[in-house]
Amino acid sequence: MRSLLLFVVLSLFPQTSALSSERSHRFFVLRHGETDANAAGVIQGSSDFSRLTDKGRQQALDAGKVVWSLIGPADTIYVSPLVRARDTLSLIQEQSIAASKSLPEASVWHDLRELDLHEWEGKDKKHLQMNDPAAYQHWKEGNAFDFEVSGCKPLVDVWDRAASVWERLREKTQTIRQLFWSVTVRLGKHYSIRP
């Protein structure tokens, strides 16, 4: 069984270990393509105002090719409710159709949305850097326990959500031997979380 979870896109792929006949799963995470907010330097967080740019659409199409060439088809797909993630998945689905493959219907999981950045959402990064330099620095450094926005700790909150997602996946798959989690909520090069 193979699953694709689009949080972006997270997929679980069954594998049989060389050391054991037990089946295990690998997870594949793919971030949505570039959005107009990304390109403009505007914080989007878990808000849903941004849309894929032409570059972001091309990134999604390219990702679709990679999904098929490197990891093959998925048996299950999980996607964030955010339009940018669902649009990325639609473009990946276009690639599957072009490759005469089919993807299963995606399950939308609210907990796969990006960081809740509260009052920061919709604001320019340069503005935040000037007006809230300490919090901005904590965010850029991934300093989870010191980073606060609107009285909340967004990085800690996303870790809690990630743990809940893993628990749901464990319940669905029962045996998970190989786990790979690279949360890409602004994450890219900034944070790597392994629950």
VOPA-207594 format. One record per residue: z, x negated, y negated of N, C-alpha, C in turn. Coordinates in pm, 1 decimal. Atoms other than C-alpha are relative to their C-alpha. Last residue first. Example, Ala and Ser with C-alpha at 12.3 -4.5 7.8 and 13.67 -1.06 7.14 Angstrom:
residues 2
NODE       n.zz       n.xx       n.yy      ca.zz      ca.xx      ca.yy       c.zz       c.xx       c.yy
NODE       -6.0       82.0      119.0      714.0    -1367.0      106.0       73.0       77.0     -109.0
NODE        0.0      -89.0      119.0      780.0    -1230.0      450.0        0.0      -90.0     -120.0
//
This chain:
residues 195
NODE       n.zz       n.xx       n.yy      ca.zz      ca.xx      ca.yy       c.zz       c.xx       c.yy
NODE     -119.0      -76.3      -36.1     1623.9     -831.0    -1334.5       48.7      -35.8      139.1
NODE       -2.1      -14.2     -144.9     1385.2    -1114.7    -1427.4      127.6       72.8       38.6
NODE     -119.5      -65.4      -50.5     1294.8    -1101.9    -1792.0      -11.9       13.6      149.7
NODE       30.8      -19.0     -139.6     1052.6    -1335.2    -1965.1      128.2       51.1       63.4
NODE     -108.2      -35.4      -90.5     1059.3    -1323.7    -2338.9      -52.4        9.7      142.0
NODE     -134.7       -0.2       54.3      862.7    -1476.5    -2623.4      110.3       26.1      100.9
NODE      -62.5      131.0      -12.4      527.5    -1589.7    -2486.7      146.0        0.3      -40.3
NODE       87.8      112.3      -20.9      383.3    -1249.7    -2415.8       74.1     -129.6       19.9
NODE      -57.2      102.6      -82.9      682.0    -1037.6    -2488.8      -89.6     -120.3        9.9
NODE       -0.9      105.0      100.2      581.0     -825.0    -2769.4       35.9     -129.8       69.8
NODE      -22.4      -77.6      120.0      667.3     -587.6    -2494.0        5.1     -105.6     -107.5
NODE       83.7       44.3      108.4      519.1     -790.0    -2217.4        7.8       94.3     -118.3
NODE        6.2     -110.4       95.2      775.4     -775.6    -1949.0      -75.9      -47.2     -121.5
NODE       24.2       69.5      124.8      693.3    -1036.0    -1691.3      -19.1      108.6     -103.2
NODE      -13.8      -87.3      116.9      842.4     -909.9    -1373.5      -21.3      -83.8     -122.5
NODE       49.5       72.4      115.8      751.5    -1051.8    -1036.8        5.5       93.9     -117.8
NODE       -6.4      -70.9      127.6      935.6     -947.0     -729.0      -53.9      -89.6     -109.4
NODE       46.2       84.4      108.6      853.5    -1053.2     -375.9        1.6       81.8     -127.5
NODE      -42.0      138.4      -23.4     1055.7     -902.4      -92.3      -39.7      -90.9     -116.2
NODE       67.4       83.6       98.7     1045.8     -533.1     -178.2       53.3     -141.4       17.8
NODE       -8.8      143.5      -28.6     1122.1     -303.7      108.6      -79.9      -76.6     -103.2
NODE     -102.7       35.6      -97.9     1209.6       57.3       23.8       11.5     -148.9       26.7
NODE       63.0       93.8      -92.9      887.0      124.5     -171.9       91.7      -47.4      111.7
NODE      131.0      -44.7      -46.0      980.2      436.7     -365.7      -56.7      -91.0      108.6
NODE      -16.1     -125.2      -74.0     1352.0      365.2     -394.4     -132.5       45.8       58.0
NODE      -65.2       33.4     -127.4     1278.3        6.1     -488.7       17.8      125.2       85.8
NODE      102.1       59.1      -86.3     1034.0      128.3     -752.5       58.0      -36.2      136.2
NODE       90.8     -107.3      -42.8     1296.1      358.6     -901.8     -106.7      -53.4       94.8
NODE      -73.7      -83.2      -94.9     1547.9       73.5     -906.3      -87.5      113.7       52.2
NODE       -5.2       69.6     -128.4     1294.5     -158.0    -1066.0       73.0       83.5      104.3
NODE      134.5       -5.7      -58.1     1228.2       98.6    -1339.3        0.1      -67.6      135.7
NODE       16.1     -136.0      -53.1     1604.1      135.6    -1400.4     -138.0       19.1       62.6
NODE      -81.8      -11.4     -121.2     1641.3     -241.0    -1432.1      -15.7      137.9       62.4
NODE       69.2       77.3     -104.5     1352.2     -252.6    -1678.3       76.5        9.7      131.7
NODE      111.9      -81.9      -48.0     1516.4       26.2    -1880.4      -74.8      -70.1      112.5
NODE      -57.2     -112.0      -75.9     1839.5     -172.1    -1901.7     -110.4       89.8       55.9
NODE      -44.3       56.4     -127.6     1644.2     -481.9    -2003.9       58.7      109.8       87.7
NODE      120.1       10.2      -84.4     1467.0     -272.7    -2269.1       35.5      -63.7      134.3
NODE       44.0     -133.3      -44.0     1805.3     -167.5    -2411.5     -121.6       -8.4       91.3
NODE      -93.6      -40.4     -104.4     1931.0     -527.4    -2421.3      -41.4      136.0       55.7
NODE       30.1       81.9     -117.1     1619.6     -624.7    -2613.5       91.6       34.6      116.5
NODE      124.8      -32.7      -70.5     1651.1     -330.6    -2853.2      -29.6      -82.2      124.1
NODE       41.8      130.1      -52.1     2019.8     -381.7    -2944.0     -125.4       20.7       84.8
NODE       32.2        6.7     -143.5     2096.3      -78.2    -3159.6      -40.0     -143.1       35.7
NODE     -122.5       -6.0      -78.4     2273.4      -40.7    -3497.4      -21.8       -5.5      150.7
NODE      -55.8     -135.5       10.1     1944.4       43.3    -3671.0      125.7       16.6       87.1
NODE       79.7      -80.7       92.9     1799.0     -286.2    -3551.8       60.1      139.9        3.8
NODE      -32.2     -141.5       21.1     2012.5     -552.5    -3385.3      -94.9       61.1     -101.3
NODE      107.5      -76.1       64.8     1928.5     -891.3    -3234.0       35.6      147.5       -6.2
NODE      -18.5        3.9      144.8     2246.8    -1089.1    -3162.0     -106.1       80.0      -75.0
NODE     -130.9      -53.6       33.6     2273.8    -1002.6    -2792.9       29.3       -3.3     -149.4
NODE      -25.1     -141.7      -28.5     1906.7    -1031.7    -2714.7      131.0       53.3      -53.1
NODE     -145.5        4.8       -5.2     1825.5    -1365.0    -2877.1       52.9      143.3       12.0
NODE      -41.0      -73.1     -119.6     1456.0    -1345.0    -2793.6      150.4       -2.2       20.2
NODE      -57.1       93.3      -96.8     1379.8    -1620.5    -3045.3       40.9       69.1      130.5
NODE      102.2       98.6      -36.0     1142.7    -1399.4    -3245.8       50.7      -97.1      106.6
NODE      106.9      -66.9      -75.0     1394.2    -1112.9    -3239.8     -102.5     -102.4       48.7
NODE      -55.5      -32.2     -132.4     1688.7    -1332.5    -3344.4     -107.0       63.8       88.4
NODE       -9.4      125.8      -74.2     1474.7    -1471.7    -3628.0       56.0       23.2      140.4
NODE      136.9       38.6      -36.5     1382.4    -1121.3    -3746.3        1.9     -128.3       83.4
NODE       41.2      -85.7     -112.1     1748.8    -1016.9    -3735.8     -140.4      -38.0       46.5
NODE      -83.7       33.6     -116.5     1847.0    -1314.0    -3952.2      -42.7       81.2      122.0
NODE       35.7      126.2      -66.3     1551.4    -1277.4    -4191.0       82.8      -33.0      124.4
NODE     -100.3        2.2     -106.2     1594.9     -907.0    -4271.6      -19.1     -127.3       82.4
NODE     -110.3      -90.4       30.3     1409.9     -858.0    -4601.1      111.2        2.6      104.5
NODE      -59.2       24.6      131.9     1171.4    -1155.8    -4595.5      127.3       82.1      -21.8
NODE      -43.3      139.1        2.0     1091.5    -1154.9    -4223.2       69.0      -33.2     -132.4
NODE     -124.2        9.3      -76.9     1079.9     -777.0    -4225.6       56.3     -141.0       -3.3
NODE     -102.4      -74.4       73.9      820.8     -772.1    -4504.6      135.1      -12.5       70.5
NODE      -35.1       86.0      113.7      616.7    -1041.1    -4329.0      109.4       64.3      -84.0
NODE      -87.1      109.0      -45.7      627.7     -837.6    -4005.9       43.9      -90.1     -115.0
NODE       68.0      127.9       -5.5      484.2     -530.1    -4179.6       98.6     -110.4       38.9
NODE      -19.4       94.1      110.6      665.4     -207.5    -4104.8      -71.5     -131.1       28.4
NODE       91.0      -32.6      109.5      544.1       78.1    -3883.4       11.8      -95.1     -118.5
NODE      132.5      -46.0      -41.9      840.5       47.9    -3648.8      -81.3       45.6     -120.7
NODE      100.3      104.8       17.9     1127.3     -153.0    -3798.0     -141.5       50.7       28.0
NODE       46.5        1.3      139.2     1345.3      156.6    -3840.5     -100.4     -110.6      -29.6
NODE      -62.5      -90.9       96.4     1368.3      202.6    -3462.4      -59.4      -13.2     -140.5
NODE      -36.2       82.5      115.0     1241.3      -98.8    -3267.8       40.9       83.6     -121.4
NODE      -30.6      -93.6      108.3     1237.7       81.2    -2932.6       49.2      -85.0     -117.2
NODE     -128.9        5.8       69.3     1076.1     -183.1    -2716.0       13.9      111.2     -102.4
NODE      -43.0      127.8       56.4      765.8      -77.1    -2526.9      137.7       11.2      -64.2
NODE       40.8       19.7      139.5      721.4      226.0    -2308.5       54.9     -133.3      -51.1
NODE       93.7      112.3       11.0      761.3      186.1    -1932.4      -47.5      -23.0     -142.9
NODE      -74.2      126.2       10.8     1075.7      403.2    -1931.1      -90.1     -123.0       -5.7
NODE      -48.2       17.5      138.1      862.3      711.3    -2005.4       70.0     -135.8      -17.4
NODE     -144.1       25.1        0.0      686.8      678.8    -1669.2       43.7      -33.6     -141.8
NODE      -49.8       42.2      130.2      340.5      834.5    -1646.2      151.9      -12.3        8.7
NODE     -125.4      -68.2       31.4      209.5      844.2    -1289.8       49.7      -55.6     -132.8
NODE     -117.2       72.9       48.7     -151.9      737.1    -1266.1      119.1       92.7      -18.9
NODE      -50.1      -58.5      124.4     -413.0      908.9    -1050.3      128.9      -71.2      -38.8
NODE      -75.4     -124.6      -14.7     -546.1      674.3     -785.7       43.0       52.4     -136.6
NODE     -142.5       20.2       21.2     -812.8      420.3     -871.8       70.2      133.3       21.1
NODE      -72.7     -108.8       64.8    -1164.3      427.2     -736.7      146.9      -35.7       -9.9
NODE     -135.2       -8.5      -55.5    -1414.8      158.6     -663.2       66.9      120.5      -64.1
NODE        1.4      -95.9     -111.3    -1789.8      160.1     -719.1      132.9        4.3       74.7
NODE       -4.1       81.3     -121.6    -1758.0     -153.2     -937.4       -1.8       87.5      126.2
NODE      117.2       89.1        3.2    -1869.9       44.1    -1243.5       -7.8      -85.2      125.9
NODE      115.7      -85.1      -27.0    -1614.5      312.3    -1148.0     -126.9      -85.4        3.4
NODE       -5.2      -33.8     -142.8    -1342.6       48.5    -1125.5     -118.9       87.5       38.4
NODE       41.9      115.8      -78.4    -1445.6      -95.2    -1461.5        0.3       31.8      149.0
NODE      145.2       11.9       18.7    -1423.2      248.2    -1621.2      -53.8     -116.9       81.8
NODE       61.1      -96.9      -91.3    -1075.4      279.8    -1466.1     -151.5       -1.6      -13.7
NODE       -6.3       63.9     -131.7     -975.7      -39.4    -1647.0      -63.2       92.8      104.2
NODE      105.8      101.2        0.4    -1097.0      126.1    -1967.5       -1.8      -78.1      131.3
NODE      130.2      -68.6       -6.0     -888.9      433.5    -1894.7     -115.1     -100.0        5.0
NODE       23.0      -43.6     -138.2     -586.7      210.8    -1818.8     -135.4       69.3       13.2
NODE       27.7      122.4      -75.6     -614.2       43.4    -2159.5      -29.9       35.9      145.5
NODE      138.7       36.1       32.4     -637.7      390.0    -2317.8      -40.9     -128.3       72.7
NODE       86.3      -92.0      -75.0     -318.6      491.2    -2132.1     -147.1      -27.5      -28.3
NODE       -6.3       36.6     -142.1     -140.3      178.7    -2258.5      -92.3       89.8       81.9
NODE       63.6      131.9      -16.5     -253.8      229.4    -2619.2        1.8      -45.8      146.0
NODE      146.2      -11.3       -2.2     -175.7      601.7    -2599.8      -65.4     -134.9       24.8
NODE       63.4       36.0      126.4      190.0      540.3    -2513.5     -152.1       -1.0       14.0
NODE       56.2     -118.5       65.5      319.0      733.2    -2209.9      -75.8      -33.1     -128.8
NODE      -81.0      -41.7      114.1      357.3      405.9    -2018.2      -61.9      126.5      -60.3
NODE       43.8       32.6      135.5      165.8      384.4    -1693.7      100.8       51.5     -102.4
NODE     -101.8      -52.3       88.9      237.4      372.7    -1322.2      -37.2      -45.5     -140.5
NODE        5.3       50.5      137.0      -45.7      329.0    -1074.7      108.6       69.9      -79.5
NODE      -77.2      -78.5       96.3      -35.7      362.2     -700.3       -7.0      -66.3     -135.5
NODE      -26.6     -130.1      -60.8     -268.1      251.8     -422.7       78.6       91.3      -92.5
NODE     -141.4      -37.5       -5.4     -417.3      -36.1     -617.4       12.3      136.7       65.7
NODE      -39.2     -135.0       42.4     -755.8     -194.5     -565.6      150.7       22.1       13.3
NODE       54.0     -112.4      -75.5     -821.5     -567.5     -550.2       52.9      133.9      -49.0
NODE     -103.2      -70.9      -74.0     -595.2     -838.6     -681.8      -49.8      120.5       77.2
NODE     -115.6       76.7      -45.6     -812.8    -1111.4     -817.2       94.7       77.2       91.2
NODE       36.2      126.0      -63.8    -1163.4     -966.2     -854.3      120.1      -76.1       56.8
NODE       79.7      -15.7     -122.8    -1071.1     -604.2     -908.6      -28.0     -131.7       67.4
NODE      -76.4      -78.5      -97.1     -784.5     -660.3    -1152.2      -78.1       10.0      130.3
NODE      -95.9       90.0      -64.2     -982.8     -935.1    -1324.8       79.8       74.3      106.8
NODE       75.9       89.7      -88.0    -1274.9     -701.4    -1397.4       94.1      -91.6       77.3
NODE       46.7      -80.3     -113.1    -1037.1     -439.3    -1534.1      -78.6      -83.4       99.1
NODE     -113.4       -9.7      -93.3     -871.8     -704.2    -1749.7      -39.8       80.9      123.0
NODE       -8.5      129.1      -68.2    -1210.7     -776.7    -1907.8      113.8        1.6      102.8
NODE      113.8        6.4      -91.4    -1252.4     -407.6    -1988.3        1.9     -130.1       80.4
NODE      -28.7      -92.6     -110.6     -900.0     -400.1    -2133.6     -114.0       -0.9      101.6
NODE     -103.9       62.1      -83.0     -965.5     -712.2    -2343.3       30.8       88.1      121.3
NODE       67.4      103.3      -80.2    -1289.3     -553.7    -2466.8      100.5      -70.4       91.3
NODE       79.9      -70.3     -101.1    -1098.4     -243.8    -2577.0      -72.0     -100.4       90.1
NODE      -92.3      -52.8     -100.7     -842.3     -464.2    -2751.5      -72.2       75.5      110.0
NODE      -44.3      114.4      -80.4    -1117.1     -656.2    -2934.2       92.3       47.1      112.3
NODE      115.4       36.3      -82.6    -1269.5     -327.5    -3050.1       36.3     -117.1       91.2
NODE      111.3       48.1       82.4     -920.1     -232.4    -3167.9     -119.5      -23.0       92.5
NODE       69.1      123.2      -37.5     -687.7      -22.5    -2952.5     -109.9      -33.3     -100.4
NODE      110.6      -20.2      -94.1     -485.5      242.6    -3133.3      -65.7     -134.0       29.6
NODE      106.7      100.3       -5.3     -152.9      240.1    -3314.9     -101.8       32.1      108.5
NODE       99.4      -14.7      106.4       57.5      543.6    -3407.1     -118.0      -93.9       15.1
NODE      132.0      -23.6      -60.9      254.9      579.9    -3083.8     -109.8       16.9     -104.3
NODE       70.7     -106.6       71.6      595.1      438.4    -3167.3     -142.8        9.0       52.1
NODE       32.0     -111.2      -89.7      760.4      232.8    -2894.3      -64.3      117.4      -72.9
NODE     -109.6      -39.3      -88.7      749.9      -89.9    -3091.6      -43.0      112.3       91.9
NODE       24.9     -132.1      -57.9      464.6      -81.2    -3343.2      113.2       45.2       90.6
NODE      -83.3      -27.0     -117.6      551.1     -365.2    -3581.5      -30.7      140.0       51.8
NODE      -92.8     -111.3       18.2      263.3     -435.9    -3819.1       74.2       24.1      131.0
NODE     -133.8       56.9       12.3       87.1     -773.2    -3827.1      106.4      104.8      -25.3
NODE      -46.4       -5.3      139.1     -249.6     -611.9    -3903.9      138.4      -61.2      -19.1
NODE       93.7       75.1       84.6     -413.8     -713.2    -3574.0       47.7       -7.8     -144.5
NODE       -8.2      142.6      -36.1     -113.7     -598.1    -3370.9      -83.7      -83.0      -97.4
NODE     -128.6       47.9       51.4     -107.9     -266.7    -3563.8       19.1     -148.0       33.0
NODE       16.8       18.7      143.6     -481.1     -213.0    -3500.2      129.5      -49.8      -63.1
NODE        7.1     -123.6       78.2     -410.8     -265.8    -3133.2      -23.5      -32.6     -147.0
NODE      -38.5       10.8      140.6     -484.6     -556.6    -2898.7      -16.2      134.1      -71.1
NODE       84.6       82.4       86.1     -514.8     -456.3    -2534.4       50.3       -0.5     -143.4
NODE      114.0      -69.4       60.9     -225.8     -314.8    -2333.8      -81.8      -97.5      -83.4
NODE      -26.7      -58.9      131.0       -6.1     -555.0    -2141.7     -125.9       70.5      -48.1
NODE      105.5       26.6       97.1      -66.8     -613.5    -1774.4       33.9       71.2     -129.2
NODE      -23.6      -61.6      130.4      206.2     -644.6    -1517.4     -112.2      -39.5      -93.5
NODE       90.4       56.6       99.1      135.2     -711.0    -1148.7       20.1       76.1     -130.7
NODE       19.2      -83.2      117.5      402.3     -651.8     -890.4      -87.0      -73.9     -100.2
NODE       10.0       79.9      121.5      394.2     -797.6     -544.2      -24.8       96.2     -113.2
NODE       84.3      -44.2      111.0      514.6     -598.5     -246.7        3.3     -102.6     -111.4
NODE      -68.0       12.5      128.2      650.4     -685.3       94.8      -98.4       42.1     -108.2
NODE       86.3      -14.0      117.3      551.4     -597.0      447.1       85.0      -12.6     -125.4
NODE      -36.5     -107.3       91.7      763.2     -732.5      726.4      -95.4        2.3     -119.1
NODE      100.3     -105.3      -11.0      580.3     -947.9      982.7       33.2      117.5      -92.7
NODE      -53.0     -124.4      -54.8      777.9    -1247.6      872.2     -111.7      102.0        8.7
NODE     -123.6       24.2      -73.5      728.1    -1610.7      781.7       52.4      124.4       70.4
NODE       33.3       89.6     -110.9      363.2    -1579.1      678.2      121.8      -24.3       87.6
NODE      -43.3      138.0       14.6      471.9    -1281.4      468.0      -43.0      -80.7      122.2
NODE      -78.2       35.8     -117.2      271.9     -962.6      490.5       31.0     -147.7      -12.4
NODE       37.9      125.2      -62.0      162.9     -841.5      153.6       85.8      -17.9      123.5
NODE      -66.4       35.2     -124.5      163.1     -510.7      -18.5      -51.3     -132.2       52.8
NODE       99.2       24.6     -102.8       58.9     -498.1     -380.7       69.5      -41.5      127.4
NODE      -63.9       58.4     -116.6      266.9     -353.8     -658.2     -103.0       -5.2      110.3
NODE       49.6      -44.9     -128.1      106.2     -310.9     -989.0       79.5      -60.9      111.9
NODE      -82.4       67.5     -100.0      238.2     -314.4    -1338.6      -51.3       48.1      132.7
NODE       32.5      -27.4     -139.3       -5.5     -232.1    -1611.8       93.2      -80.1       88.9
NODE       78.8      107.6      -51.8       96.2     -190.7    -1981.6      -36.7       31.1      145.6
NODE     -105.3      -14.7      100.7      319.4      -42.5    -1906.2      -68.7        7.3     -132.1
NODE       49.8       36.0      131.3       58.0        9.5    -1644.7      104.2       33.2     -103.0
NODE      -90.9      -60.8       95.2      194.5        3.6    -1295.7      -40.0      -47.7     -137.4
NODE       28.6       56.2      130.2      -65.0      -58.1    -1030.2       87.4       73.2      -99.0
NODE      -29.0      -83.3      116.7       41.3        4.5     -677.5      -29.4      -76.3     -126.7
NODE        6.3       74.8      125.1      -85.8     -127.1     -346.7       23.5       95.3     -115.8
NODE        0.0      -84.2      118.2        0.0        0.0        0.0        0.0      -88.2     -123.8
//
